[in-house]
Amino acid sequence: MEDSAHHKCMAAAMAVLGDKWNPFIIQSLEHGPARFCGIQEAAGGVNPRTLSGRLVQLEQLGIITKHMISVMPPHTEYKLTKPGKELLPILAQMADWSERHSQPALE
């Protein structure tokens, strides 16, 4: 792959994974759809305003979908799309790498 094409691909991946919270949000949806509060808790207590913005961003990037559920009380659920699910092994590899190469300065 040509260097400039490689850099464009890396930039596209970083648009998704480069944010502090996005990997945690994606991972929180690994086992299926979740509601806002469930994602917030699973992602480590991200600020609601920040979470709301990241969910919009991930939806625009095609990583998650948002479904309005009209049962009483009405609520919203988020779930991973196919491209979102394809990120899960990458996140697992990142965690494995970090575990193998963690140093006190990284902890």
N, C-alpha and C positions, 0 to 999 in steps of 0.2 A: 504494500500500500504506500502510495506517495506520502511524503511527510506532511504536506498541507492538508491532504484528505484525512490523514491520521489525526492531525491536530483538530480538525473540525469534528471528527467523531469523538475525540476526547472531550472537547468543549461541550458537545451535546450530552455526554454522560455526566459531566460535572454540573450541568444545569439541573440534573435530577439529583445526583448524589452529593454534590458539593455543599449543600446547605446543612447546617448543624442538625436540624430536626428531621429532614426528609427520610434518611435511612431508618430512623426509629419509627416514623409513621408507616412506612412501607412494611417494615417487619411486624408492626402491630396488627397488620391485616393479613398476615401469613395464614391464619387458620380460618379465614372467612370474613364476611361482612361485620362491621362494627359501627357503633354509634359514636358521636363526637366525644362524649365523656369517657367511653371505653378506650378510644384512641389516645385521649389526653393522659389517662392513667397509665396505659401501656407504654407510652412514649416517654414517660418519666416526668410528668407534670408540666409539660410545655404550657406556656401562657396561652389562654384561650384566643386572644387576638392573633398571636403568632400562628397557632394551630389553624385557625380559620384561613389565614392567608396562605399557608403552606398547602392546605387541602385544595384551595382554588387553583394554586399553581400546579399541583400534581394532576388535577383534573384537566387543566388546559394542556398539559404535556401528554395526556393520554395514559397516565400511569394508574389512575384510579377512576372510578365512576361513582356518582352520587345518585342515590335512589330515595325518593320521597315515599314514605310509607304512610298510607292514609288511615290506618287503624287508630282507634282512640287509645291514648293520645297520639296524634300524628308525630312522626319523627323522621329523621334522615339517617340512612345507612350508607357507608362507604365500603367499596370493595376494590380489589386489585383487578386490573385488566390483564390480558395476556402479556403485554410488555411489562407490566408491573410484576407479575408472577415470575417472569424471566430474570428479574433483578434479585430474587431471593437467594439463589446460589451464589451470586456475586457478593451479596452482603455476608453470607456465611463464610465465603473465602476471605473476605476482609477481616472478619472476626478471628478466623483461624490464624491468619497472618499476624494479626496484632497479638494474639496469645503466644505465638512462637517467638515473636521479636519484641515483646514488651520489655521496657526498661523502666527503672524507677522514675525517670524524667517524663515518661509517657503516661504514667498512672495518675 
